[in-house]
C-alpha cells in the first residue's frame, strides 16, 4: 500500500505486517555504519512516514528511488526488516513541485 492509503485506513493494519511502497524522501537518509541502522522517510508526496531499518541498505538505495519495505508500524514509525529497491525504465520521478500520479507510482512498485 502507499503511505496515504495507510493514513486513510490505519485501523485495518493495526499489529499487521504490511508492504509499504513509495519514494525515499530526498535528504531524509541517515545510516549509522557501526550500528547498521538506516533511517529514512518514505513518501508518496501526499503522506510521509519515518522508517527504521536494521541492516545495510541495498546497493541501488538512494534519494528519490522507489522502494517497497516490509514490516509494521510502531506508533508513527514504520519498522522494517526488508527494503527492496524498485525501478522501472518507464517511471520518472516528478519534477520539483509537480504532482505524483499515484496509479503510475503503484504500477512501478509492484
N, C-alpha and C positions, 0 to 999 in steps of 0.2 A: 504494500500500500504506500501511497505518497504521504508525506508529513501532514498536509492539510486534510487528507481523508482520516488519518488517525485523530487529528484535533476535533473533527466533527463527530466521531463515533468512539471516543475513548472508552466508554463503558463496555463495548464489545471486546476489547482487548486487554482488560484488567487481568494481570497474572498469566498472560498467554505469551508464548514465544511467537514472534512475527518476523516477517521480512519487510524492511522499510527501504524504499528506493528513493533516490533523489540525487542532488548535486552536492559535492563538497563545497561549502561556502568559502569563497576566496578570503584568505587571511586568517582563517579560523584554526588551521592545523598547528598542533603543538605535539612534539614527540620527545619523550624522555627516553633516550637510548639506554641508560642504565637500568631503569625500571621496566623498559619495554611497554610504556604506557602511551597510547595515542589518543589524543583528544581532538575533536573537530566538530563542526556543525554540519548537519545535513539539512538541505532546504529544497523546496520546490518553488521557491520565490514567493509563496503565499504564507507558508508556515516554516519555521526553523526550529530544530531541536539540537541540543548538545549531545554528543556521542562520546562514550568512553570505551576504548578497546584495548585489551592487553595482548600485546604481540607486535611483531614488526609489520609495518604497512606493506601492502603489495607493491611490486615494482612500478606499476603504472599509476599509483595513487598520487594525485596532485590536486591543487586548487581547480575547481570548475569541472572536474570529471564526474561522470555518473557512477554511482555506487549502489550496491544492494547489500544491506547489512542485516544480520540475523541476531536476534536476542530479545530482550524485553525491557520495558520501561521500569525504572526505579525512580519514582517521583517524576520529575520532568526530564531526567537524563536517560537516554537510551543506552543500555549496557549491552555491548555486542561481543560475541565470541567468533564472529565471521565477518570479514569485509571482502567483498568481491568488486573489482573494478569492472564496470561495463563500458563498452564502447561500440559505436556503430559508425560506419562510414557515411550514414545519411544524416545523423543528428548533429547540429552545430549549436553550441550554447548561444543564447540571445545576446545581442549587443547590450551594453550598459543602458539600463533604463527601459529596455524592450521587454514586453510581457512574454512569459513562457507559455507555449502551447502544451497544456498538461497531458493531453492524449498522446501527443508526439513523444513527450518525455517518458510516459509509461511504456510505450512501444519499444523504445530504445533500451529500457531497463530489463525487459523480460524476453 
